Amino acid sequence: MAAHATVVGSGPNGLTAAAVLARAGLRVRVLEAADTIGGGVRTEALTLPGFRHDVGSAVHPAALTSPIFRALGLHRVVSWLNPDASYAHPLDRGPAAIAWRDIDRTADDLGPDGRAWLAMTRPLARHINELVTFTGDQLIRMPRHPLTAVRYGLRVLEQGTGLGAASFRTPRAAALLAGAMAHANTWMPSLASAAAGLLLTAQAHAGGWPVPHGGAQTIAEALAADIRAHGGVIETG
Ligand SMILES: Cc1cc2nc3c(=O)[nH]c(=O)nc-3n(C[C@H](O)[C@H](O)[C@H](O)COP(=O)(O)OP(=O)(O)OC[C@H]3O[C@@H](n4cnc5c(N)ncnc54)[C@H](O)[C@@H]3O)c2cc1C
């Protein structure tokens, strides 16, 4: 008889865990307190008829590079809209700084800081899978790709401390990195904010910052379909 597993919460992490357990042959039951699944990745009709809004996450740089989403085949099931501009940082004066998916176009736009931007982000974007493996692994183990880990670690030290202030000559390049770092919701500069910002800028130039067609809820629905296809049940409310 198959073992049972109960997963509490149907956010993307709970659903992913449940999908892995269900695929491993366990009889999985997901218990969700809310009336709908998805947690922070829900889409709801909140305003005008025909409009659906993401109530939490909307843009998913990690989704295309996530090893577990790839293993579950989510990149094939969810339809991704991937704009040419991954993200932008508006400034009080002058045009917004834009992180294009095309790294050379970004560097051209940044003018005098283009070379510094390329030096910082290109090696990380080129080795995005190694970087995602490193940042997703337990940190207290020998990195599987030491060169990428060292490159990233040195940049995190640079940008996470006062040293980073000397990296760029213009506010536009500094803002482009700072905006990504701010996603860590912590002190800036700090090692944690630099780690998040550098990963996000690398993803901006590697897979891009895609939006799921139909809203974030489609990620939750795709995971739920996978769970059910492997015999799992989901109870809401
Ligand atoms: C406003 C906002 C914007 C965001 N934007 C982005 C973005 O653009 N891109 C991005 O990648 N990330 C974004 N995030 C972050 C992303 O939403 C979270 O990282 C993600 O939802 C975390 O997933 P989780 O499964 O850990 O938890 P959650 O998504 O929080 O899910 C937890 C679930 O558990 C349920 N639960 C809790 N306690 C119980 C209980 N006792 N019994 C039963 N059920 C329970 C909750 O109801 C909820 O459904 C954003 C978050 C917010 C809030």
The ligand as a Gaussian input file, in Angstrom:
#p B3LYP/6-31G(d) Opt

LIG

0 1
 C        2.554000      41.426000      -3.569000
 C        3.542000      40.340000      -3.938000
 C        4.182000      40.390000      -5.164000
 C        5.084000      39.387000      -5.530000
 N        5.658000      39.432000      -6.777000
 C        6.440000      38.409000      -7.184000
 C        6.880000      38.347000      -8.526000
 O        6.538000      39.204000      -9.350000
 N        7.668000      37.307000      -8.894000
 C        8.001000      36.306000      -8.005000
 O        8.725000      35.371000      -8.411000
 N        7.572000      36.324000      -6.730000
 C        6.799000      37.341000      -6.301000
 N        6.291000      37.338000      -5.030000
 C        6.703000      36.262000      -4.122000
 C        5.886000      34.964000      -4.321000
 O        4.516000      35.251000      -4.357000
 C        6.223000      34.033000      -3.131000
 O        7.613000      33.803000      -3.140000
 C        5.508000      32.693000      -3.240000
 O        4.112000      32.839000      -3.326000
 C        5.849000      31.858000      -1.997000
 O        5.251000      30.586000      -2.154000
 P        4.922000      29.656000      -0.937000
 O        4.295000      28.426000      -1.495000
 O        6.117000      29.488000      -0.088000
 O        3.903000      30.443000      -0.022000
 P        2.462000      31.164000      -0.362000
 O        2.374000      31.478000      -1.816000
 O        2.352000      32.221000       0.622000
 O        1.431000      30.010000      -0.060000
 C        1.134000      29.562000       1.242000
 C       -0.264000      28.949000       1.213000
 O       -0.472000      28.244000       2.434000
 C       -1.794000      28.495000       2.894000
 N       -1.785000      28.252000       4.349000
 C       -1.067000      28.900000       5.292000
 N       -1.284000      28.358000       6.503000
 C       -2.165000      27.337000       6.312000
 C       -2.764000      26.400000       7.189000
 N       -2.509000      26.377000       8.506000
 N       -3.615000      25.487000       6.667000
 C       -3.873000      25.483000       5.335000
 N       -3.332000      26.351000       4.471000
 C       -2.484000      27.270000       4.957000
 C       -2.050000      29.934000       2.484000
 O       -3.452000      30.203000       2.431000
 C       -1.387000      29.973000       1.108000
 O       -2.278000      29.604000       0.072000
 C        5.379000      38.323000      -4.635000
 C        4.719000      38.283000      -3.398000
 C        3.807000      39.263000      -3.058000
 C        3.096000      39.173000      -1.733000

